[in-house]
Amino acid sequence: MALINIERSIGILDQLIAALPDDDRACFHRIFHLSTTVGRLNPPETMHRWIKSYFGSVEAVKTQRIVKITNLITMEGALFNELRASRPVEAKGSSDLEETIASNRGDPFCTPLASTPADTFGRVRGKHSITASNVAKYDGFHGVVVFDEHNPLVFSSEEVSDYIDTALAWAHKAHDVDPEARYFFFMWNCLWKSGASIIHGHAQMTLSRDMHYAKVESLRRAALRYRQTHGVNYFDDLYAIHKALGLTLENGPTRILVYLTPIKEKEVLLISQKLDQNLKDSIYKVLKGFIERLGVQSFNLALYHKPFGRVYPEPCPKQSRRESQKAQDKHLADAEEDWSGFPVIVRIVDRGDPNNKASDIGAMELYAASVIASDPFHVAEALHEAFTH
Ligand SMILES: [Zn+2]
C-alpha cells in the first residue's frame, strides 16, 4: 500500500483506515466513529518566538488537525490534537520526586501490623506484601495490599504477581465470609496524581454484592449487545482492529492494545481469558515500559473480573410463597447476568507529571470526551521497544 513508508500517527488515522482490507475496515466502523476537523488561528508577531520554542513552528500552530474518535459500543470518546500529540514523549527522571518518596519513609504502611487495621477475617501475607482493611471503605469488603517495598515505582515481575495473588487470596477469604459478595475489583493508584493518598506502594481491592460496579456492568452489557447484534465477541473484534492498525503488543496469550478511545493519556488494555501468570507478567512489562520508556510516574491500574462462583440458593420448602418467589426472581435476575465471553481486562493509564499542580482531567473528561495529548501509535512503538529489549 502507498502508506507503507509513512509514519503512522493518529493525525492520519482516516488514511490508515482507508488503506485497510475491507474486513478490517468494516470491523473498525462497527466499533468506532471517526471525525476529523481542522482548527485555525492567527497568532500576533509578538507570540511567534514563544510558539516556535514550544511547538517548533508557527505554521504548525496556525492549522491544527483534531481527530475525534467515539467507541459506538461503549460510548467512550477521545479528542486527539495532532499538534499536542506530535510533541516528543521523553522519559525524564525527577530528583524532586525521588526525594519526596524517600523523605516519606516511616509512613504507616512501613509498619502495617502496628499502623493499619486487619480485616475481621485476618490478614493475607504474600511473599512481598500484606493485606490491611481499608479504614474508610468504598464497599463492604475493601482491603489494601501493602507492598513491602516503600518506593511505589520500584517493583519486579515477581512482586507485581504477588500483589495480585495476595489481593485475590484476600477476595476468596471475603467470599468465604459472605458468599453473596462475589464481584472482585482490583486497583492500583500510584502517587498522588492518580488519587493515591499514601505514597508507600499499595494496591486496593473490593468484593461487592448484587451487581458489579457501574462501569464494569456497562461494559458487560455493551459487549453482550455487540454479540447479539453482530454474532461475534466484542473483545475479539476490538483486538483485531487494533492489531490491523499496528496498535497491539505480543506477550504469549495475553492480548495487549493501545486503545483508540483512551480515558486519558497512553491508556493500554490487557485482555486475557484467565488471570494467569502470563497476564501478570504482561502487566509488569507494560508498567515497566510506561516508567522506563514513556517517563510515566503516576498511573492508575484497574482489573475487571467476572464474578466468583455462581451458587444459587435452592428454593427452601419451609419458605413462604412470597420468600420463595423472591428467591426465584433473584435466580432469574442472576441468570440474565450473562458473563460468558467476558475476559479478564486490565486497564492502565498515565496520570501525568506529579510536579504539575493542575489536574489532568476537567469538565471535558468528566462530562464530554477525553482530551488526549499522547499519540497511541507512538505509545505502541515505545512499548514495543520495551517488550523486545
Ligand atoms: Zn513506607
Boltz pocket constraint, residues with backbone or C-beta under 6 A from the ligand:
constraints:
  - pocket:
      binder: B
      contacts: [[A, 104], [A, 105], [A, 106], [A, 107], [A, 108], [A, 109], [A, 110], [A, 150], [A, 200], [A, 201]]
      max_distance: 6.0
